[in-house]
Amino acid sequence: MVNGATESQHEIVHALQYLYAEDVEIPPEVADSINLPGEKGEITGSSIDDIVPAAVLMQREHGQYNALQFLYYNFRRMEKEGGDIDRWMFLLLVEYGEVGDLFLDEHPDAAVLRGCAFFDHYFRELTDWHSYLDTDEDESDLTLARLINMATYDEEQIISPTERKLFHYVRHVRNDIAHHSWLAKEYTYDAVFTAARVQLCLIGELVQREAAAAGLELPQSPEEIDPETEYIETIEEDYGWEYQENQYYWETDTPDEMPPV
């Protein structure tokens, strides 16, 4: 049986998705019954049903950032009161929404950069990376390439070998975006656009896993896609990239420093 704190977490997750929807209507009598805090603060409506309208009103009156802070504060508060849903469910959904908005607004380069920054943090938090460094190494020696590989180790199994290939593709494109001006970028817009789509797919897959683990049915589930046929064939056949299985590395026609395995 789901406890009250977990039920509230479920509703907060639903409310989070409404922040990325359009034209959500809030009846005036419901809006009048909710007293919003300035930023963070406890939800002050009369029932669990007020979480969604409270979040939408917070977004309209105080902006997206404060609406997210408001929901996250209450999500973690419910966690401390016995809620069973892990915080990564919330954080992954935020990234899915934010990266998705950048993608839909035709900013694929920004979507790739944001997603890679998130996954650097995500893998640092979830992998036991300390165990895999040499004795003369520390956290400063970690790279996203190494973290991606660690996430597929038997001891971790956070992502699959196919997902590792896709993460390295996105990372490869991220390096081009991050280290070159728009005039000097080596990869085509199509390659960057595909990387943003892949990034969204990878986040969506992790969202689905977290939701399944939490017994949570999402009102707006990420689209299910076969990455082999949808993305890897495109990368290999249309762009001419070749994945080196023994080195976990994409080989292209342009020079790139090979990542440490």
C-alpha positions as CSV (number, residue, x, y, z in Angstrom):
1,M,0.0,0.0,0.0
2,V,1.3,3.5,-1.0
3,N,1.8,5.7,2.0
4,G,0.7,9.3,2.1
5,A,4.2,10.8,1.5
6,T,4.8,8.6,-1.5
7,E,1.3,9.5,-2.9
8,S,2.3,13.2,-2.5
9,Q,5.6,12.5,-4.4
10,H,3.6,10.9,-7.2
11,E,1.5,14.0,-7.5
12,I,4.5,16.2,-7.4
13,V,6.0,14.3,-10.3
14,H,2.8,14.7,-12.3
15,A,2.9,18.5,-11.4
16,L,6.4,18.7,-12.7
17,Q,5.3,17.4,-16.1
18,Y,2.6,20.1,-16.3
19,L,5.3,22.8,-16.1
20,Y,6.4,21.6,-19.6
21,A,2.9,21.5,-21.0
22,E,1.0,24.3,-22.7
23,D,-2.3,26.0,-21.8
24,V,-3.0,24.4,-18.4
25,E,-6.3,25.8,-17.1
26,I,-6.6,26.5,-13.4
27,P,-10.2,27.3,-12.2
28,P,-10.4,30.7,-10.4
29,E,-11.9,29.1,-7.3
30,V,-8.9,26.7,-7.1
31,A,-6.4,29.5,-7.7
32,D,-8.0,31.7,-4.9
33,S,-7.6,28.8,-2.4
34,I,-3.8,28.5,-2.8
35,N,-1.4,30.7,-1.0
36,L,1.9,30.6,-2.8
37,P,5.3,31.1,-1.1
38,G,7.8,33.5,-2.6
39,E,10.2,30.7,-3.7
40,K,10.5,27.5,-1.8
41,G,8.0,26.6,0.9
42,E,5.4,24.0,1.7
43,I,2.3,23.5,-0.4
44,T,-0.5,25.2,1.4
45,G,-3.6,24.0,-0.4
46,S,-6.2,21.9,1.2
47,S,-5.5,18.6,-0.4
48,I,-3.1,16.6,-2.6
49,D,-5.1,17.7,-5.6
50,D,-3.8,21.2,-5.2
51,I,-0.2,20.3,-6.0
52,V,-0.6,20.6,-9.8
53,P,-2.4,24.0,-9.8
54,A,0.0,25.3,-7.1
55,A,3.0,24.4,-9.4
56,V,1.4,26.0,-12.5
57,L,0.5,29.2,-10.6
58,M,4.0,29.4,-9.1
59,Q,5.5,29.1,-12.6
60,R,3.2,31.9,-13.9
61,E,3.8,34.3,-11.0
62,H,7.4,33.6,-10.1
63,G,9.0,31.8,-13.1
64,Q,10.1,28.4,-14.0
65,Y,13.2,28.3,-11.7
66,N,11.2,29.1,-8.6
67,A,8.4,26.6,-9.6
68,L,11.0,23.8,-9.9
69,Q,12.5,24.8,-6.6
70,F,9.1,24.8,-5.0
71,L,8.3,21.3,-6.2
72,Y,11.7,19.9,-5.4
73,Y,11.6,21.3,-1.9
74,N,8.3,19.5,-1.3
75,F,9.4,16.3,-3.1
76,R,12.4,16.1,-0.7
77,R,10.2,17.0,2.3
78,M,8.0,14.0,1.4
79,E,11.1,11.9,1.0
80,K,12.1,12.7,4.6
81,E,8.6,11.8,5.8
82,G,8.8,8.3,4.3
83,G,8.3,8.8,0.6
84,D,9.7,5.9,-1.5
85,I,10.5,7.7,-4.8
86,D,14.2,8.5,-5.4
87,R,15.1,12.1,-6.1
88,W,16.6,11.1,-9.5
89,M,13.1,10.5,-10.7
90,F,12.5,14.2,-10.2
91,L,15.8,15.4,-11.5
92,L,15.7,13.2,-14.7
93,L,12.2,14.5,-15.5
94,V,13.5,18.1,-15.2
95,E,16.3,17.3,-17.7
96,Y,13.9,15.6,-20.0
97,G,11.7,18.7,-20.0
98,E,14.5,21.3,-20.3
99,V,16.5,19.4,-22.9
100,G,13.2,18.8,-24.8
101,D,12.3,22.5,-24.7
102,L,15.8,23.4,-26.1
103,F,15.4,20.8,-28.8
104,L,11.9,22.0,-29.8
105,D,13.1,25.6,-29.8
106,E,15.7,24.5,-32.4
107,H,18.7,24.9,-30.1
108,P,20.2,21.4,-30.5
109,D,23.7,22.5,-29.5
110,A,22.4,23.9,-26.2
111,A,20.4,20.7,-25.6
112,V,23.6,18.6,-26.1
113,L,25.6,20.8,-23.7
114,R,23.0,20.8,-21.0
115,G,22.4,17.1,-21.2
116,C,26.2,16.2,-21.0
117,A,26.6,18.5,-18.0
118,F,23.8,16.7,-16.3
119,F,25.1,13.2,-17.1
120,D,28.6,14.1,-15.8
121,H,27.0,14.9,-12.5
122,Y,24.6,11.9,-12.7
123,F,27.4,9.3,-13.3
124,R,29.6,10.8,-10.6
125,E,26.8,10.4,-8.1
126,L,25.7,6.9,-9.1
127,T,28.9,5.1,-9.9
128,D,31.6,4.0,-7.4
129,W,34.2,5.8,-9.5
130,H,36.7,5.9,-6.6
131,S,37.1,2.1,-7.0
132,Y,38.2,2.3,-10.7
133,L,40.9,5.0,-10.5
134,D,44.6,4.2,-10.3
135,T,46.3,4.9,-7.1
136,D,47.9,8.1,-8.4
137,E,44.6,9.5,-9.7
138,D,41.8,11.5,-8.1
139,E,38.5,13.1,-9.1
140,S,40.3,15.7,-11.2
141,D,41.3,12.8,-13.6
142,L,37.7,11.8,-14.2
143,T,36.2,12.7,-17.7
144,L,32.8,12.2,-19.1
145,A,34.2,9.5,-21.3
146,R,35.5,7.5,-18.4
147,L,32.3,8.0,-16.4
148,I,30.3,6.7,-19.4
149,N,32.4,3.5,-19.5
150,M,32.2,3.0,-15.7
151,A,28.4,3.2,-15.9
152,T,28.5,0.0,-18.0
153,Y,30.7,-2.0,-15.7
154,D,29.2,-5.3,-14.4
155,E,29.3,-3.8,-10.9
156,E,27.3,-0.8,-12.0
157,Q,25.0,-1.7,-15.0
158,I,23.5,1.8,-15.1
159,I,23.5,1.9,-18.9
160,S,23.7,-0.8,-21.6
161,P,26.5,-1.3,-24.1
162,T,24.2,0.1,-26.8
163,E,23.5,3.2,-24.7
164,R,27.3,3.5,-24.1
165,K,27.8,3.9,-27.9
166,L,25.1,6.5,-28.0
167,F,26.5,8.4,-25.0
168,H,29.9,8.5,-26.6
169,Y,28.4,9.8,-29.8
170,V,26.7,12.7,-27.9
171,R,29.9,13.3,-26.0
172,H,31.9,13.4,-29.2
173,V,29.5,16.0,-30.7
174,R,29.6,17.9,-27.3
175,N,33.3,18.3,-27.6
176,D,33.0,19.9,-31.0
177,I,30.3,22.3,-29.8
178,A,32.1,23.2,-26.6
179,H,35.6,23.8,-28.1
180,H,34.9,25.5,-31.4
181,S,33.1,28.6,-32.4
182,W,30.0,28.2,-34.6
183,L,32.2,29.1,-37.6
184,A,34.8,26.4,-36.8
185,K,32.6,23.5,-35.8
186,E,33.6,20.3,-37.6
187,Y,30.3,18.4,-37.6
188,T,27.2,19.2,-39.6
189,Y,24.0,20.6,-38.2
190,D,22.4,17.2,-38.9
191,A,25.0,15.5,-36.7
192,V,24.3,18.0,-33.8
193,F,20.5,17.6,-34.3
194,T,20.8,13.8,-34.1
195,A,22.9,14.1,-31.0
196,A,20.2,16.2,-29.3
197,R,17.6,13.6,-30.3
198,V,19.8,10.8,-28.9
199,Q,20.3,12.8,-25.7
200,L,16.6,13.1,-25.3
201,C,16.1,9.4,-26.0
202,L,18.7,8.4,-23.4
203,I,17.2,10.6,-20.7
204,G,13.8,9.3,-21.6
205,E,14.9,5.7,-21.1
206,L,16.3,6.4,-17.7
207,V,13.1,8.2,-16.8
208,Q,11.2,5.0,-17.8
209,R,13.4,2.9,-15.6
210,E,13.0,5.1,-12.6
211,A,9.3,5.2,-13.1
212,A,9.1,1.4,-13.3
213,A,11.1,1.0,-10.1
214,A,8.8,3.5,-8.3
215,G,5.6,1.9,-9.6
216,L,4.8,5.2,-11.2
217,E,2.6,5.7,-14.2
218,L,3.6,8.8,-16.0
219,P,0.8,10.8,-17.7
220,Q,3.2,11.8,-20.5
221,S,5.6,8.9,-21.0
222,P,8.7,9.4,-23.2
223,E,8.4,7.8,-26.6
224,E,9.8,4.3,-27.0
225,I,12.4,4.1,-29.7
226,D,14.7,1.3,-31.0
227,P,18.1,3.1,-30.8
228,E,19.9,0.6,-33.2
229,T,17.6,1.3,-36.1
230,E,16.6,4.9,-35.2
231,Y,20.1,6.3,-34.4
232,I,23.1,4.0,-34.7
233,E,22.3,3.2,-38.4
234,T,22.0,6.9,-39.1
235,I,25.3,7.7,-37.4
236,E,27.1,4.8,-39.2
237,E,25.5,4.9,-42.6
238,D,24.6,8.5,-43.2
239,Y,27.5,10.2,-41.3
240,G,30.1,7.5,-41.9
241,W,31.2,7.2,-38.3
242,E,32.6,3.9,-37.1
243,Y,32.5,2.6,-33.5
244,Q,35.6,0.9,-32.2
245,E,34.2,-1.7,-29.8
246,N,37.5,-2.5,-28.1
247,Q,38.2,1.2,-27.4
248,Y,34.6,2.5,-26.8
249,Y,35.3,5.2,-29.3
250,W,33.7,6.7,-32.5
251,E,36.1,7.1,-35.4
252,T,35.3,9.9,-37.7
253,D,37.0,11.8,-40.6
254,T,38.0,14.6,-38.3
255,P,40.8,14.5,-35.7
256,D,39.8,14.0,-32.1
257,E,41.7,13.0,-29.0
258,M,40.9,9.4,-28.1
259,P,39.4,9.1,-24.6
260,P,40.9,7.0,-21.9
261,V,39.1,3.6,-21.5
